[in-house]
Amino acid sequence: MLSKVAILYQATLPPIKNGIQKPMKPGGYSDSGADIAYELKKNDVHVVTPIKNPNVNIDLDWVFPDTKEGIENAISKGADTFWLNTVLYKKHEIEHFFGKNLQFIGQLPEKVDIYDDKHFTNEVLRKNQIPVPKSQLITSGDLSDHKLNFNFPMVVKPIRGRGSQGVTLVTNQQELDNNLKKIFSNKE
């Protein structure tokens, strides 16, 4: 039996972890989810959508929110496979649907939560002899007296950022100070 695929998008902010809020992309990846659904349908994959005849120009016609209600709506429309085009974390709503004769395309929420911390992930890669750029973790307590073992220019990124959001090239101390203040004021 062929799968009936529903694409999920992020409907709400993920929980705060260690005082840091991962920012949400406007639309919660509904744009890329719509692209995925459209391409699957174009390639003869049975795609389940919220409305019968989705408009190619309306992202939300193609995707379901990653809420309990959104997932149940997709199931009621026949979905048996979920493409997890969303931000996952431990205790995400999708976990309530594991073991219910459904298929999932994506990462395990409990694993995503662990490796979402860029500094932690870089350390794991480094310990396993996988080359990663030199990095240094700067905490809010270091703001007034951060001692870096780097030369400018450098790239600054929030520890739990979304994609490239908040990633900035800095070329001098003033730019670094301004970026760090912005990151810590946003709790990124």
C-alpha positions in Angstrom: 0.0 0.0 0.0 1.4 3.4 -1.0 2.0 6.0 1.8 -0.2 9.0 2.2 2.2 11.8 3.2 1.3 14.9 5.3 3.9 17.6 5.8 4.1 19.3 9.2 5.2 22.8 9.9 6.1 24.6 13.1 3.1 26.2 14.7 4.5 27.4 18.0 7.7 28.4 19.7 9.7 25.5 21.1 10.2 25.4 24.9 13.0 27.5 26.4 16.1 25.3 27.2 18.7 26.5 29.7 17.2 30.0 29.6 17.6 30.2 25.8 14.7 30.6 23.4 15.2 29.2 19.9 13.6 31.8 17.5 10.8 30.8 15.3 10.9 31.4 11.5 7.9 33.4 10.4 5.5 30.9 9.0 7.2 28.0 10.8 8.7 26.5 7.7 5.3 26.3 6.0 7.0 27.7 2.8 9.5 24.9 2.6 6.8 22.4 3.6 4.6 23.6 0.8 7.5 23.2 -1.6 8.1 19.6 -0.4 4.4 18.7 -0.7 4.2 20.2 -4.2 7.2 18.3 -5.4 6.0 15.1 -3.9 2.6 15.5 -5.5 4.3 16.4 -8.8 6.2 13.1 -8.6 3.1 11.0 -8.0 3.4 10.7 -4.2 0.0 10.8 -2.5 0.1 14.0 -0.5 -2.6 14.7 2.1 -3.4 18.4 2.4 -5.6 20.5 4.7 -7.9 21.4 1.7 -9.0 19.4 -1.2 -7.4 21.5 -4.0 -4.4 23.4 -2.6 -3.4 26.6 -4.3 0.2 26.6 -5.4 0.6 30.2 -4.1 -0.8 29.5 -0.6 1.7 27.7 1.7 -0.8 26.8 4.4 -3.0 24.9 1.8 -0.2 22.3 1.6 0.9 21.7 5.3 -0.5 20.9 8.7 0.5 22.5 12.0 2.6 20.3 14.2 0.0 20.5 17.0 -2.1 17.6 18.3 -5.1 19.0 16.4 -3.1 19.5 13.2 -1.7 16.0 13.3 -5.2 14.5 14.1 -6.6 16.5 11.2 -4.1 15.0 8.9 -4.8 11.5 10.1 -8.6 12.1 9.7 -7.8 13.0 6.1 -6.0 9.7 5.6 -2.3 10.5 6.3 -0.3 7.6 7.4 3.2 9.1 7.0 4.4 12.4 8.4 7.2 14.5 7.0 8.6 16.4 10.1 9.5 19.7 8.4 9.4 21.5 11.8 11.6 22.3 14.8 11.6 19.2 17.0 12.4 18.8 20.7 11.9 16.3 23.5 8.2 15.9 24.3 7.1 17.4 21.0 3.4 16.6 20.1 4.5 14.2 17.4 5.8 11.8 20.1 2.2 11.1 21.2 1.7 9.5 17.8 4.7 7.2 17.8 3.7 3.5 17.9 0.3 4.1 16.3 0.9 2.5 12.9 2.2 5.7 11.4 5.5 6.4 9.6 7.7 9.4 10.1 10.3 11.1 7.9 12.7 13.2 10.0 14.7 13.1 13.2 13.8 11.7 16.6 12.7 14.6 18.8 14.8 13.4 21.8 18.0 13.4 19.7 17.4 16.7 18.1 17.1 18.4 21.5 20.5 17.0 22.5 22.3 18.1 19.3 20.6 21.5 18.8 23.3 23.1 21.0 26.0 24.1 18.4 28.8 24.2 21.0 27.9 20.7 22.3 27.7 19.3 18.7 31.0 20.8 17.7 32.6 19.2 20.8 31.2 15.8 19.9 32.5 16.2 16.3 35.9 17.4 17.5 36.2 14.4 19.9 35.5 12.1 17.1 38.3 13.6 14.9 35.9 15.3 12.6 37.3 18.7 11.6 35.3 21.7 12.8 36.3 25.4 12.8 38.0 26.7 16.0 35.4 28.0 18.4 34.9 29.4 21.8 31.8 29.6 24.0 31.1 33.0 25.4 28.5 33.3 28.2 26.6 36.4 29.3 28.9 36.6 32.3 31.9 37.0 29.9 30.4 40.1 28.3 32.5 42.7 30.1 35.7 40.6 30.0 35.7 38.2 27.1 39.1 37.0 26.2 39.2 35.5 22.8 41.9 33.4 21.2 40.8 34.6 17.8 41.7 37.3 15.3 39.2 39.3 13.4 37.3 38.7 11.3 35.2 36.0 13.0 31.7 34.6 12.9 29.4 34.9 15.9 26.4 32.6 16.2 23.8 32.0 18.9 24.2 28.7 20.6 20.6 27.7 19.7 19.9 29.7 16.7 17.6 28.8 13.8 19.5 28.2 10.6 21.6 31.2 9.8 19.5 33.6 11.9 21.7 35.6 14.2 24.9 34.4 12.5 27.1 37.4 11.9 30.5 38.2 10.5 32.3 40.7 12.8 35.4 42.5 11.8 36.3 44.4 15.0 35.8 44.6 18.8 32.9 47.1 18.6 31.0 44.8 16.2 31.7 41.8 18.4 30.5 43.7 21.5 27.3 44.9 19.8 26.5 41.4 18.5 27.1 39.7 21.9 24.8 42.3 23.6 22.1 41.6 21.0 22.4 37.8 21.4 22.3 37.9 25.2 19.4 40.5 25.3 17.4 38.1 23.1 18.4 35.1 25.1 19.6 33.3 22.0 
